[in-house]
């Protein structure tokens, strides 16, 4: 296959930036994206869907523990912490973690993480924010406990399809009793664009979480912008789900 005079090796493709990539992206691929500033997935504002559905995550509770997987330098975390919640994020790029604290003008301490070789945790001095700089699949509930809420924006959809089952199992182990897991996902024509973000239609969500969790579709809307049009798409559906652990009664029903 040839594109713009470049021979594309088997199993690779050009992304929208003209870089060669594997279909299965590695942790190193994501770190390179941050180094090269290929971070079109980052939002400079608080996510409107988090603001819209925060009350559902809270479910009447105050000062809860919220997990943000593959957090990047999302401003959502500071917004949540400012409301009194303890926020724990995981991010493989040290650049993203340090930029978060710098841009939010937050002082922090930095120390190694017992049980994960090479990992570090960056903790805000007020004890509200803990960002773990490590591979997502090295993180466990033994490291930072379980969570009352999860805000999954850009995490599941960034997972290689081959890693989704392991990811869903990890999320299950991080959910405490009563956890409200808000998931932002996308559906589009995979013949026109292969991701990331990867298309995760509803049947995929049900396959991943349906056995152990209740799944409620909260919203579905076309979120197509010029960015997705450059990918060759004419439709880009965004779905928001609420995922909660099934109780013994649910399993018996």
Backbone bond lengths (Angstrom), bond angles and torsions (degrees), N, CA, C in turn:
res aa  C-N    CA-C-N  psi(-1)  N-CA   C-N-CA  omega(-1)  CA-C   N-CA-C  phi
1 X - - - 1.461 - - 1.522 109.14 -
2 X 1.340 118.22 139.81 1.454 122.45 179.99 1.515 109.73 -124.58
3 X 1.331 116.99 141.00 1.456 121.54 176.35 1.514 108.27 -145.64
4 X 1.345 116.83 119.89 1.462 122.94 179.25 1.529 111.51 52.10
5 X 1.366 115.57 38.05 1.447 119.83 177.38 1.506 114.41 80.02
6 X 1.345 117.26 2.96 1.460 120.99 -179.31 1.518 109.52 -104.49
7 X 1.310 116.56 130.10 1.459 119.86 175.72 1.516 109.23 -80.76
8 X 1.323 115.86 125.23 1.456 120.30 -178.03 1.526 109.06 -94.78
9 X 1.333 118.00 114.82 1.458 119.46 179.30 1.525 111.44 -62.57
10 X 1.326 115.21 154.52 1.457 119.78 178.59 1.519 110.07 -59.98
11 X 1.339 115.62 136.45 1.453 120.52 178.79 1.507 114.35 85.39
12 X 1.350 117.00 2.55 1.458 119.77 178.07 1.517 109.34 -124.53
13 X 1.331 116.05 170.46 1.454 121.99 178.32 1.515 109.32 -152.21
14 X 1.304 115.78 169.25 1.453 120.82 171.98 1.513 108.91 -94.46
15 X 1.329 117.47 132.71 1.458 118.53 173.59 1.521 109.78 -86.00
16 X 1.336 116.50 -174.91 1.450 119.94 -175.72 1.523 113.27 -67.48
17 X 1.334 115.74 -11.46 1.450 119.68 178.77 1.526 111.96 -96.51
18 X 1.335 116.27 -1.34 1.448 119.65 -178.91 1.513 113.89 85.81
19 X 1.330 117.68 11.68 1.456 121.54 179.14 1.525 110.28 -93.55
20 X 1.321 115.26 143.97 1.454 119.54 173.20 1.522 109.24 -73.68
21 X 1.343 116.30 137.32 1.458 120.72 178.13 1.515 110.16 -141.51
22 X 1.333 114.82 152.91 1.459 119.93 167.89 1.514 108.94 -76.91
23 X 1.314 116.37 151.77 1.456 118.09 171.77 1.521 109.50 -62.71
24 X 1.344 116.53 -40.81 1.458 120.50 174.33 1.521 107.71 -90.68
25 X 1.333 116.08 108.67 1.459 120.66 -177.83 1.524 110.51 -83.09
26 X 1.321 116.12 140.57 1.452 121.58 178.69 1.525 109.79 -97.57
27 X 1.333 115.43 170.10 1.465 119.68 175.49 1.527 109.97 -59.30
28 X 1.331 116.60 -36.26 1.459 120.64 179.25 1.531 110.89 -64.67
29 X 1.342 117.53 -36.14 1.467 120.56 177.59 1.522 110.74 -60.16
30 X 1.328 117.07 -41.43 1.465 120.36 -179.44 1.528 110.94 -70.39
31 X 1.316 117.53 -36.35 1.461 119.51 176.93 1.529 110.73 -64.89
32 X 1.330 116.11 -37.53 1.469 120.25 177.58 1.519 110.51 -65.42
33 X 1.310 117.15 -37.21 1.463 119.66 177.46 1.524 111.22 -58.73
34 X 1.331 116.27 -42.42 1.453 119.69 178.55 1.525 110.65 -67.68
35 X 1.315 117.58 -38.69 1.459 120.90 179.02 1.528 111.27 -63.75
36 X 1.328 115.65 -39.10 1.465 120.57 -178.10 1.529 112.76 -89.18
37 X 1.328 116.58 0.37 1.466 122.98 -179.07 1.519 112.17 64.67
38 X 1.308 117.28 31.51 1.457 122.13 174.77 1.524 107.96 -90.48
39 X 1.332 115.27 69.63 1.470 121.15 -171.13 1.526 110.64 -125.74
40 X 1.322 114.62 47.55 1.464 119.30 177.96 1.519 112.70 -61.29
41 X 1.321 117.46 -16.83 1.466 122.06 178.95 1.528 111.92 -76.23
42 X 1.324 117.59 -15.88 1.467 120.42 -178.98 1.521 110.71 -76.40
43 X 1.335 116.06 137.57 1.459 121.96 176.77 1.525 109.33 -108.99
44 X 1.329 116.04 132.81 1.457 120.38 -179.64 1.528 112.94 -83.74
45 X 1.328 116.36 -4.36 1.457 119.89 -179.88 1.527 110.12 -121.18
46 X 1.326 115.51 164.33 1.467 119.65 175.93 1.524 108.24 -64.29
47 X 1.318 116.66 133.79 1.466 119.81 -175.41 1.530 110.41 -64.69
48 X 1.326 114.95 128.56 1.465 119.66 -176.10 1.524 112.34 -63.75
49 X 1.323 117.84 -30.81 1.461 119.96 -179.74 1.531 111.44 -74.23
50 X 1.317 117.20 -33.13 1.461 119.69 174.40 1.524 109.81 -64.81
51 X 1.319 116.86 -43.26 1.461 119.89 178.25 1.528 110.80 -62.91
52 X 1.326 116.01 -40.09 1.460 120.58 -177.52 1.525 112.25 -67.05
53 X 1.335 116.33 -38.67 1.464 119.91 -171.84 1.527 114.10 -112.04
54 X 1.326 117.98 13.40 1.464 119.60 -179.59 1.525 111.35 -58.41
55 X 1.316 117.82 -39.55 1.468 119.89 -179.31 1.522 111.74 -60.00
56 X 1.325 116.46 -29.47 1.470 119.60 177.80 1.522 110.17 -71.51
57 X 1.325 116.87 -40.00 1.467 119.51 175.54 1.530 109.99 -61.93
58 X 1.323 116.00 -44.11 1.471 119.82 -176.91 1.519 111.97 -69.20
59 X 1.336 116.62 -39.72 1.464 121.33 177.77 1.532 111.47 52.39
60 X 1.346 114.67 43.57 1.459 119.76 177.35 1.513 115.48 83.72
61 X 1.322 117.45 -0.10 1.462 121.17 -177.05 1.534 110.95 -96.55
62 X 1.306 116.09 158.53 1.462 122.21 177.62 1.517 109.27 -122.58
63 X 1.329 115.11 150.93 1.464 122.03 175.15 1.527 111.72 49.89
64 X 1.312 115.27 58.37 1.456 120.55 -179.69 1.530 110.43 -95.59
65 X 1.330 116.00 171.07 1.468 122.60 176.67 1.531 108.16 -98.21
66 X 1.330 115.80 123.18 1.463 121.33 -175.19 1.525 109.51 -120.22
67 X 1.317 115.99 132.22 1.460 122.36 -179.99 1.523 109.76 -102.80
68 X 1.352 115.88 135.12 1.468 122.06 178.08 1.527 108.10 -124.15
69 X 1.337 118.45 96.23 1.468 120.78 -179.80 1.518 111.85 -72.13
70 X 1.333 115.71 146.97 1.468 122.50 -178.51 1.523 109.92 45.24
71 X 1.328 114.87 59.18 1.458 121.38 -166.11 1.514 114.96 -77.03
72 X 1.345 118.39 -18.85 1.450 119.41 -175.69 1.520 110.51 56.80
73 X 1.334 115.73 -133.70 1.471 120.32 175.60 1.534 109.48 -119.88
74 X 1.317 115.14 35.99 1.463 121.80 -174.61 1.527 112.67 -55.59
75 X 1.322 115.34 131.00 1.462 121.12 175.84 1.529 111.52 -68.42
76 X 1.322 116.62 -17.31 1.462 120.61 178.68 1.521 111.23 -54.62
77 X 1.329 116.57 -35.17 1.461 120.27 -175.20 1.528 111.45 -66.90
78 X 1.313 116.67 -44.70 1.468 120.24 178.11 1.524 110.23 -64.67
79 X 1.314 117.42 -39.05 1.460 122.70 179.25 1.519 110.47 -61.07
80 X 1.328 116.63 -42.51 1.463 120.94 178.44 1.527 111.15 -68.93
81 X 1.320 117.07 -42.38 1.460 120.60 -179.68 1.526 111.55 -64.82
82 X 1.329 116.19 -34.88 1.460 120.26 179.53 1.529 111.88 -64.48
83 X 1.336 116.20 -19.70 1.456 120.70 178.77 1.524 112.12 -93.63
84 X 1.318 116.08 9.24 1.453 120.60 173.40 1.510 115.74 98.36
85 X 1.335 117.34 1.70 1.461 120.27 -178.84 1.529 111.11 -88.37
86 X 1.315 116.04 152.32 1.455 121.29 172.63 1.527 107.29 -91.50
87 X 1.312 115.96 125.92 1.458 121.38 -174.03 1.525 109.70 -116.58
88 X 1.322 115.31 128.91 1.461 121.64 178.19 1.523 108.04 -119.93
89 X 1.323 116.18 125.12 1.459 121.05 178.22 1.519 110.77 -120.35
90 X 1.325 114.98 157.71 1.463 121.60 173.14 1.518 107.87 -126.63
91 X 1.314 116.55 131.05 1.459 121.75 -178.09 1.531 109.56 -149.31
92 X 1.325 116.48 130.80 1.459 120.31 -176.97 1.522 112.57 -77.52
93 X 1.335 117.96 -23.00 1.455 121.43 -176.95 1.525 111.43 -92.14
94 X 1.319 116.88 117.83 1.453 121.06 176.40 1.530 110.47 -65.98
95 X 1.330 116.48 -31.84 1.465 120.49 177.40 1.525 109.93 -57.66
96 X 1.330 117.14 -47.04 1.463 121.67 -178.95 1.518 111.16 -62.08
97 X 1.324 116.43 -43.64 1.467 120.66 -178.24 1.525 111.05 -62.72
98 X 1.314 116.68 -47.84 1.465 120.03 -178.30 1.523 111.20 -67.62
99 X 1.336 117.14 -35.42 1.459 119.59 177.51 1.523 111.13 -66.58
100 X 1.323 117.13 -34.15 1.458 119.81 177.68 1.526 110.42 -58.69
101 X 1.310 116.74 -52.18 1.466 120.12 -177.18 1.529 111.32 -65.90
102 X 1.327 116.70 -37.18 1.462 119.60 179.48 1.525 111.00 -67.27
103 X 1.325 116.95 -46.56 1.457 120.85 -176.58 1.521 112.39 -69.59
104 X 1.332 116.70 -29.49 1.459 120.51 178.98 1.530 111.87 -91.48
105 X 1.339 115.38 3.25 1.472 121.29 177.69 1.524 111.47 55.07
106 X 1.326 115.32 48.16 1.458 121.63 -178.12 1.525 110.10 -114.11
107 X 1.298 116.67 133.80 1.461 120.65 172.69 1.525 108.41 -83.79
108 X 1.326 115.64 154.57 1.472 118.82 -174.70 1.521 110.19 -154.54
109 X 1.317 114.30 162.77 1.460 122.21 169.18 1.517 107.84 -109.40
110 X 1.309 115.94 158.31 1.458 121.76 -175.39 1.519 108.69 -136.45
111 X 1.339 116.55 126.83 1.461 118.51 179.09 1.524 110.02 -149.50
112 X 1.299 115.80 162.36 1.457 121.24 -179.82 1.524 110.57 -72.28
113 X 1.335 115.47 157.57 1.460 121.84 -178.19 1.522 109.20 -106.26
114 X 1.304 115.87 118.11 1.462 120.14 179.19 1.518 110.07 -64.02
115 X 1.310 116.27 128.49 1.455 120.80 177.53 1.514 114.65 99.27
116 X 1.353 117.76 -10.52 1.472 120.65 176.99 1.521 108.02 -128.98
117 X 1.320 116.52 108.18 1.462 120.86 -177.57 1.528 110.95 -60.78
118 X 1.319 115.99 127.74 1.452 121.12 176.11 1.521 115.59 81.41
119 X 1.318 117.33 -6.08 1.466 120.88 -177.92 1.517 111.08 -83.48
120 X 1.333 115.19 151.25 1.457 121.36 176.13 1.518 109.62 -135.54
121 X 1.331 115.60 152.12 1.455 120.54 174.72 1.520 107.91 -116.28
122 X 1.323 115.26 131.66 1.454 123.22 177.46 1.526 107.02 -104.70
123 X 1.328 116.21 117.14 1.461 121.47 -175.27 1.521 110.17 -116.08
124 X 1.349 115.75 127.13 1.463 119.13 175.82 1.524 108.96 -64.62
125 X 1.322 116.83 149.19 1.464 120.35 -175.63 1.521 112.52 -66.18
126 X 1.337 117.61 -19.86 1.470 119.23 177.29 1.522 112.57 -85.70
127 X 1.339 117.55 -1.92 1.458 121.27 176.24 1.515 115.07 74.12
128 X 1.338 117.27 17.86 1.466 120.96 -178.61 1.522 113.18 -99.11
129 X 1.332 117.15 -19.40 1.460 121.28 -174.65 1.519 110.61 -129.12
130 X 1.332 115.49 129.34 1.458 122.33 177.80 1.533 107.54 -130.92
131 X 1.327 116.96 111.25 1.455 120.53 179.14 1.522 109.13 -110.49
132 X 1.326 115.21 117.76 1.455 121.32 -179.33 1.522 109.33 -93.33
133 X 1.323 115.59 120.77 1.461 121.61 178.76 1.526 107.95 -93.87
134 X 1.333 114.97 93.43 1.460 120.56 -177.35 1.521 109.70 -164.60
135 X 1.315 115.25 172.57 1.462 120.92 173.55 1.522 109.19 -68.68
136 X 1.318 116.26 136.08 1.457 121.28 -177.80 1.527 111.97 -53.97
137 X 1.319 117.03 -39.11 1.465 120.15 -174.07 1.525 112.99 -81.62
138 X 1.332 116.85 -1.22 1.465 120.62 171.44 1.526 111.40 -92.14
139 X 1.315 116.35 -10.49 1.465 121.97 -176.87 1.533 109.26 -86.58
140 X 1.329 116.85 136.90 1.465 121.48 179.67 1.526 109.52 -140.94
141 X 1.324 115.81 169.89 1.462 120.52 177.08 1.523 111.74 -65.75
142 X 1.332 117.36 -20.76 1.467 120.33 176.97 1.523 111.04 -68.69
143 X 1.324 117.43 -21.64 1.464 122.19 -178.63 1.526 111.33 -80.07
144 X 1.335 116.31 -46.62 1.473 119.38 -173.07 1.520 113.65 -137.38
145 X 1.327 117.61 15.29 1.454 120.14 177.76 1.523 113.22 80.03
146 X 1.337 115.77 -167.48 1.457 121.60 179.08 1.528 109.45 -106.20
147 X 1.341 115.67 171.33 1.460 119.26 -169.45 1.523 112.66 -127.61
148 X 1.345 113.45 150.59 1.464 121.31 178.27 1.521 111.69 -83.92
149 X 1.336 116.05 -23.49 1.451 121.08 -179.04 1.518 110.33 -149.54
150 X 1.329 115.75 152.55 1.464 121.88 176.00 1.522 108.15 -133.22
151 X 1.326 116.19 133.25 1.459 121.60 174.44 1.532 106.66 -115.98
152 X 1.331 115.12 104.29 1.467 123.08 -174.92 1.520 108.76 -106.16
153 X 1.325 115.04 86.58 1.460 120.72 177.36 1.531 108.09 -114.93
154 X 1.338 116.74 107.75 1.450 120.31 178.20 1.508 114.65 85.16
155 X 1.327 118.01 10.86 1.462 120.52 -178.77 1.530 111.61 -99.22
156 X 1.328 117.37 -62.56 1.455 118.72 177.34 1.528 110.95 -56.89
157 X 1.320 117.32 -40.87 1.465 120.22 -177.26 1.524 112.45 -70.33
158 X 1.342 117.11 -13.88 1.463 120.90 175.81 1.524 112.07 -91.36
159 X 1.332 116.47 -11.68 1.459 121.09 -178.20 1.532 110.99 -72.31
160 X 1.328 116.42 136.30 1.453 119.08 171.18 1.525 108.58 -58.12
161 X 1.332 118.02 138.16 1.475 118.96 178.71 1.526 112.85 -51.40
162 X 1.318 116.95 -32.64 1.466 120.12 179.82 1.529 112.68 -69.96
163 X 1.339 117.06 -16.55 1.466 121.23 -178.85 1.524 113.20 -101.35
164 X 1.321 117.68 -2.67 1.469 120.22 -171.88 1.519 113.40 -62.59
165 X 1.322 117.18 -41.85 1.461 119.12 -178.39 1.525 110.88 -62.40
166 X 1.328 117.08 -43.45 1.468 120.52 178.06 1.524 110.55 -64.30
167 X 1.328 116.59 -37.38 1.461 120.93 179.16 1.526 110.39 -64.00
168 X 1.321 116.61 -46.68 1.466 120.17 -179.11 1.527 110.91 -62.82
169 X 1.319 116.90 -39.52 1.468 120.26 177.39 1.528 110.49 -62.30
170 X 1.331 117.11 -40.57 1.453 120.73 178.31 1.523 110.78 -63.82
171 X 1.326 117.20 -44.27 1.459 120.36 179.32 1.533 110.82 -60.17
172 X 1.297 116.17 -39.65 1.468 120.13 178.32 1.520 111.07 -60.26
173 X 1.319 117.41 -40.49 1.462 120.54 -177.73 1.523 111.69 -73.12
174 X 1.337 117.55 -18.97 1.463 121.34 -179.55 1.528 112.69 -91.91
175 X 1.330 117.26 -8.50 1.463 121.30 -178.46 1.526 110.73 -86.12
176 X 1.320 115.94 120.60 1.455 120.56 174.61 1.528 108.63 -80.27
177 X 1.312 116.92 166.85 1.456 120.70 175.89 1.529 109.08 -58.02
178 X 1.311 116.80 128.67 1.459 121.13 -178.95 1.516 114.30 86.42
179 X 1.338 117.42 4.31 1.460 121.21 -179.70 1.529 110.74 -62.54
180 X 1.332 115.73 136.41 1.457 123.31 176.56 1.532 107.49 -110.47
181 X 1.318 115.97 109.51 1.462 123.44 -173.29 1.525 108.22 -104.20
182 X 1.332 116.70 111.49 1.464 122.35 179.44 1.526 108.45 -98.38
183 X 1.318 115.72 119.41 1.461 122.54 -175.13 1.523 110.74 -116.40
184 X 1.325 116.20 126.17 1.460 123.59 176.42 1.523 107.63 -103.59
185 X 1.328 117.52 120.06 1.461 121.63 -175.02 1.530 111.00 -133.72
186 X 1.334 115.82 166.65 1.458 121.15 -177.53 1.523 111.15 -130.73
187 X 1.332 115.07 150.65 1.459 121.69 174.20 1.520 108.35 -132.93
188 X 1.346 115.46 130.57 1.464 120.20 178.47 1.524 108.97 -155.51
189 X 1.332 116.38 175.81 1.460 122.84 -178.92 1.528 109.14 -77.28
190 X 1.325 116.23 107.60 1.456 120.88 -176.59 1.522 113.24 -72.01
191 X 1.334 117.49 -13.30 1.459 119.37 175.45 1.531 110.93 -75.14
192 X 1.332 116.75 -19.64 1.462 121.06 179.55 1.523 112.22 -95.12
193 X 1.314 116.71 -28.58 1.461 121.85 -178.79 1.516 107.96 -152.69
194 X 1.347 116.12 137.10 1.465 118.81 -174.00 1.518 113.96 -105.86
195 X 1.361 117.10 -2.40 1.451 119.81 177.77 1.515 112.87 87.45
196 X 1.311 117.70 178.01 1.464 127.70 0.35 1.528 112.17 -78.92
197 X 1.348 117.71 160.15 1.466 126.08 -2.07 1.520 110.71 -65.47
198 X 1.320 116.42 143.24 1.452 121.18 -177.91 1.531 110.50 -84.45
199 X 1.311 115.04 144.18 1.459 120.56 177.58 1.527 109.40 -67.60
200 X 1.333 115.91 130.62 1.470 121.23 -179.68 1.526 109.07 -132.38
201 X 1.322 117.48 75.07 1.471 120.61 -178.79 1.525 111.85 -62.98
202 X 1.320 115.21 168.89 1.460 120.31 -171.69 1.523 112.97 -58.10
203 X 1.324 117.59 -37.06 1.471 118.61 -178.51 1.528 111.09 -64.72
204 X 1.338 117.29 -28.62 1.465 120.63 176.33 1.527 110.03 -69.88
205 X 1.330 116.36 -42.29 1.469 120.35 178.60 1.527 110.11 -61.55
206 X 1.322 116.18 -43.89 1.472 120.82 179.52 1.523 110.49 -63.63
207 X 1.324 116.76 -41.11 1.464 120.56 179.47 1.525 111.25 -63.93
208 X 1.318 116.37 -37.70 1.458 120.82 -177.14 1.528 112.97 -75.69
209 X 1.331 116.31 -41.60 1.460 120.19 -169.98 1.528 114.95 -116.50
210 X 1.314 117.26 -13.00 1.459 120.28 -169.29 1.509 115.79 -63.46
211 X 1.317 118.01 -29.09 1.467 119.68 -177.26 1.526 111.69 -69.68
212 X 1.327 116.99 -37.29 1.465 120.28 -174.59 1.516 113.76 -108.48
213 X 1.339 116.92 -11.32 1.463 119.76 -172.31 1.525 112.50 -132.89
214 X 1.321 114.89 153.62 1.459 121.54 167.20 1.527 107.89 -84.55
215 X 1.319 116.13 140.30 1.468 121.54 -177.01 1.518 109.04 -126.28
216 X 1.327 115.93 124.54 1.460 121.06 179.41 1.522 109.20 -124.02
217 X 1.322 116.45 122.97 1.460 121.05 175.52 1.522 108.41 -79.55
218 X 1.325 116.54 116.80 1.459 121.48 -177.74 1.521 112.78 -90.99
219 X 1.332 115.69 -32.55 1.465 119.03 -174.48 1.517 109.57 -160.34
220 X 1.326 116.56 143.75 1.458 122.55 172.39 1.523 107.79 -141.23
221 X 1.331 116.78 124.04 1.461 120.63 -177.30 1.519 109.80 -152.19
222 X 1.335 116.56 154.44 1.456 120.67 178.70 1.520 108.77 -79.76
223 X 1.332 116.59 118.05 1.465 122.33 -177.11 1.531 111.06 -107.81
224 X 1.322 117.02 25.68 1.461 121.70 -177.44 1.528 111.28 -61.67
225 X 1.327 115.87 130.52 1.467 122.26 174.10 1.527 108.10 -129.82
226 X 1.316 115.85 178.91 1.466 119.75 178.50 1.520 111.19 -60.52
227 X 1.316 117.20 -30.05 1.468 120.38 179.25 1.518 110.63 -61.49
228 X 1.341 116.85 -45.43 1.464 118.95 179.32 1.541 111.54 -71.83
229 X 1.304 116.67 -28.94 1.477 119.12 176.56 1.518 110.94 -63.71
230 X 1.334 117.04 -33.73 1.465 119.42 177.55 1.523 111.57 -67.71
231 X 1.326 116.30 -18.35 1.461 120.42 175.61 1.533 111.68 -84.45
232 X 1.329 117.06 -2.48 1.456 121.28 -179.24 1.516 113.94 91.34
233 X 1.339 117.43 12.42 1.457 120.77 -177.36 1.523 111.30 -95.74
234 X 1.332 116.19 147.40 1.461 121.49 173.16 1.528 111.23 -117.32
235 X 1.341 116.06 3.39 1.460 122.28 175.20 1.516 108.26 -152.77
236 X 1.321 115.88 137.17 1.466 121.11 -178.64 1.526 106.77 -146.15
237 X 1.329 115.41 88.81 1.453 121.12 -174.65 1.528 110.60 -81.88
238 X 1.329 114.53 132.94 1.462 121.22 177.70 1.516 108.91 -110.72
239 X 1.338 115.11 125.81 1.456 121.12 179.47 1.523 110.35 -117.55
240 X 1.324 115.87 138.77 1.455 121.82 176.80 1.528 107.86 -115.39
241 X 1.331 115.65 126.03 1.463 121.22 -178.50 1.523 110.48 -118.55
242 X 1.314 115.37 148.14 1.458 122.25 167.04 1.523 107.25 -105.88
243 X 1.325 115.93 124.35 1.459 121.96 -178.63 1.530 108.45 -118.28
244 X 1.326 116.07 127.19 1.464 121.34 179.11 1.521 109.48 -133.49
245 X 1.320 116.62 147.93 1.462 120.48 179.35 1.525 110.59 -65.58
246 X 1.309 116.48 139.75 1.458 120.83 175.15 1.524 109.70 -72.00
247 X 1.307 115.72 144.08 1.450 121.92 174.76 1.539 108.18 -89.90
248 X 1.328 116.07 173.27 1.475 119.28 176.98 1.518 110.64 -59.73
249 X 1.323 116.24 -35.01 1.475 120.36 178.10 1.507 111.18 -64.00
250 X 1.348 116.74 -40.48 1.469 121.19 178.44 1.514 110.67 -61.01
251 X 1.340 117.03 -42.51 1.451 120.50 -177.63 1.541 110.72 -67.32
252 X 1.317 115.99 -30.00 1.463 119.32 -177.34 1.528 112.32 -84.23
253 X 1.330 116.38 -16.39 1.467 119.68 -175.91 1.511 112.25 -67.64
